[in-house]
Amino acid sequence: MPELREPPERPDRAYGAPEGETEAERRRRRARFLRELAEARALRDRVQPRRAKAARLRHALRMRTFRW
């Protein structure tokens, strides 16, 4: 049977967070990541308008058929 390892003290250690990082620094890093992700998606939508339109239509269809 494989040896079970102890889980890390803080789960963010698994994702490469610096050792002395505060909650505010983590939120700033996350906000920067989300801004860059949105910028990359906007760029992809400008470069591939047909694919972006199809993705919007698929998303709208999913949202229309989703039941709360």
Buried (B, 14 or more C-beta within 10 A) or exposed (E): EEEEEEEEEEEEEEEEBEEEBEEEEBEEEEEEEEEEEEEEEEEEBEEEEEEBEEBEEEEEEEEEEEEE
